[in-house]
Amino acid sequence: MSLEISPAGAGSCALLARLHGLCFSEAWTQDAFASLLAMPGAFAFLASTEESAQQMPAGFALARAGGGECEIIALGVVPARRNTGTGTALLGAIVAQARLLCVEDLLLEVAADNAAAIALYRAAAFVPVGRRKSYYRGEHGAGREDGVDAIIMRRTLLP
Ligand SMILES: CC(C)(COP(=O)(O)OP(=O)(O)OC[C@H]1O[C@@H](n2cnc3c(N)ncnc32)[C@H](O)[C@@H]1OP(=O)(O)O)[C@@H](O)C(=O)NCCC(=O)NCCS
């Protein structure tokens, strides 16, 4: 099944919000995506298969570059499309765009109990560089009084 990664602009905010709601327990609004995409250095991608393009893209990614760094703000693949390389392809598109923007370091935060995401990032050469205690109290920290730690992961693009 061929997978296509395409840039997502301001006109895709409604779609991005719907995708976010399918990928995460808490949906970000269309307005939230409009604000995020309006930030300097922000960019996003959609992942579609021939089949999914008829209905809903398979996944999305949103990142922001600036000052030599690029933060991956959100990356999600709809449940039915997981484990088929879509997350890896979206991550690859972010890395390629970051290189074009002369980024030196890619950074992200991931919940310490999100094994799938941590495995995806490790496989893409991200390494843990820090930890924020009890950072997630919503989605990943739900039902836990102490919340869930965030792992900060980094991948350098320098030779
Ligand atoms: C994390 C997520 C984006 C992975 O997307 P995906 O399309 O399933 O990932 P891929 O198919 O490209 O898998 C890449 C690698 O990730 C790892 N991985 C993916 N799902 C995994 C799982 N459920 N358990 C363990 N490892 C997993 C594997 O190492 C895999 O490589 P392999 O297939 O060679 O073994 C997806 O599970 C998701 O959208 N989760 C909910 C949203 C989320 O948590 N986003 C990240 C927030 S930081």
PDBQT file of the ligand as one rigid body, heavy atoms in Angstrom, charges set to zero:
ROOT
HETATM    1  C1  LIG A 201       3.411   6.261  18.407  1.00  0.00    +0.000 C 
HETATM    2  C2  LIG A 201       2.756   6.120  17.025  1.00  0.00    +0.000 C 
HETATM    3  C3  LIG A 201       2.797   7.487  16.335  1.00  0.00    +0.000 C 
HETATM    4  C4  LIG A 201       3.543   5.089  16.199  1.00  0.00    +0.000 C 
HETATM    5  O1  LIG A 201       3.049   5.138  14.865  1.00  0.00    +0.000 OA
HETATM    6  P1  LIG A 201       3.113   3.838  13.911  1.00  0.00    +0.000 P 
HETATM    7  O2  LIG A 201       2.693   4.276  12.560  1.00  0.00    +0.000 OA
HETATM    8  O3  LIG A 201       2.353   2.725  14.531  1.00  0.00    +0.000 OA
HETATM    9  O4  LIG A 201       4.668   3.506  13.946  1.00  0.00    +0.000 OA
HETATM   10  P2  LIG A 201       5.479   2.613  12.889  1.00  0.00    +0.000 P 
HETATM   11  O5  LIG A 201       4.570   1.594  12.279  1.00  0.00    +0.000 OA
HETATM   12  O6  LIG A 201       6.203   3.514  11.978  1.00  0.00    +0.000 OA
HETATM   13  O7  LIG A 201       6.480   1.853  13.860  1.00  0.00    +0.000 OA
HETATM   14  C5  LIG A 201       7.818   2.289  14.002  1.00  0.00    +0.000 C 
HETATM   15  C6  LIG A 201       8.480   1.598  15.186  1.00  0.00    +0.000 C 
HETATM   16  O8  LIG A 201       7.848   2.027  16.383  1.00  0.00    +0.000 OA
HETATM   17  C7  LIG A 201       7.818   0.930  17.304  1.00  0.00    +0.000 C 
HETATM   18  N1  LIG A 201       6.431   0.664  17.648  1.00  0.00    +0.000 N 
HETATM   19  C8  LIG A 201       5.307   1.096  17.009  1.00  0.00    +0.000 A 
HETATM   20  N2  LIG A 201       4.211   0.674  17.683  1.00  0.00    +0.000 NA
HETATM   21  C9  LIG A 201       4.657  -0.032  18.741  1.00  0.00    +0.000 A 
HETATM   22  C10 LIG A 201       4.001  -0.689  19.816  1.00  0.00    +0.000 A 
HETATM   23  N3  LIG A 201       2.652  -0.714  19.927  1.00  0.00    +0.000 N 
HETATM   24  N4  LIG A 201       4.779  -1.293  20.745  1.00  0.00    +0.000 NA
HETATM   25  C11 LIG A 201       6.119  -1.273  20.655  1.00  0.00    +0.000 A 
HETATM   26  N5  LIG A 201       6.798  -0.666  19.651  1.00  0.00    +0.000 NA
HETATM   27  C12 LIG A 201       6.069  -0.042  18.720  1.00  0.00    +0.000 A 
HETATM   28  C13 LIG A 201       8.518  -0.223  16.635  1.00  0.00    +0.000 C 
HETATM   29  O9  LIG A 201       9.891  -0.162  17.011  1.00  0.00    +0.000 OA
HETATM   30  C14 LIG A 201       8.371   0.081  15.183  1.00  0.00    +0.000 C 
HETATM   31  O10 LIG A 201       9.390  -0.426  14.383  1.00  0.00    +0.000 OA
HETATM   32  P3  LIG A 201       9.261  -1.914  13.775  1.00  0.00    +0.000 P 
HETATM   33  O11 LIG A 201       7.933  -1.990  13.090  1.00  0.00    +0.000 OA
HETATM   34  O12 LIG A 201      10.423  -1.988  12.831  1.00  0.00    +0.000 OA
HETATM   35  O13 LIG A 201       9.364  -2.836  14.931  1.00  0.00    +0.000 OA
HETATM   36  C15 LIG A 201       1.278   5.616  17.166  1.00  0.00    +0.000 C 
HETATM   37  O14 LIG A 201       1.278   4.475  17.987  1.00  0.00    +0.000 OA
HETATM   38  C16 LIG A 201       0.320   6.642  17.736  1.00  0.00    +0.000 C 
HETATM   39  O15 LIG A 201      -0.217   7.471  16.992  1.00  0.00    +0.000 OA
HETATM   40  N6  LIG A 201       0.096   6.614  19.056  1.00  0.00    +0.000 N 
HETATM   41  C17 LIG A 201      -0.863   7.554  19.704  1.00  0.00    +0.000 C 
HETATM   42  C18 LIG A 201      -0.368   8.975  19.638  1.00  0.00    +0.000 C 
HETATM   43  C19 LIG A 201       1.006   9.131  20.280  1.00  0.00    +0.000 C 
HETATM   44  O16 LIG A 201       1.278   8.580  21.338  1.00  0.00    +0.000 OA
HETATM   45  N7  LIG A 201       1.872   9.917  19.618  1.00  0.00    +0.000 N 
HETATM   46  C20 LIG A 201       3.204  10.193  20.097  1.00  0.00    +0.000 C 
HETATM   47  C21 LIG A 201       3.167  11.259  21.130  1.00  0.00    +0.000 C 
HETATM   48  S1  LIG A 201       4.806  11.731  21.629  1.00  0.00    +0.000 SA
ENDROOT
TORSDOF 0
